[in-house]
């Protein structure tokens, strides 16, 4: 269920739902610039070597299973160098 603010924002933004843990979904609002960027990445998938059947927008090209990058893992890996 969207809040009243989210309902108003949907008029100016794109609403998508992302599947989370245990099958629940979370609403995400995207600006027009974000939608354009995602569309560009999607159109260039084959040119940059991403399997067209891979369902993830930002797949991990180092993963043998094609699983997506995990943001918190990337931050943890690189944040330790800042100490």
Phi, psi and omega in degrees: 000131181271145175287171180296323177296314179299321179298319178292321180294329181301331179295337184244355183226170178264128178262126172233159177241129181254131179284127181254203180295146176059025175081359178287159180240152179235130178286140178227130178260132181243138174284168178299323178297320179295317179297318178298317180296316180295319177299319179296313179300318181295319181292331184265005185309306184295323182294333181255012172087021177263130180301129182298336181277349181290122186281352185271142179290317180241077181288158179271106183290349177269350182275132178289337180266353180077017179294154182287164174292143177256110186306317183293330176293318179296317180295316181298319181297316186271337180289332182294340180279350182275349182288000000 
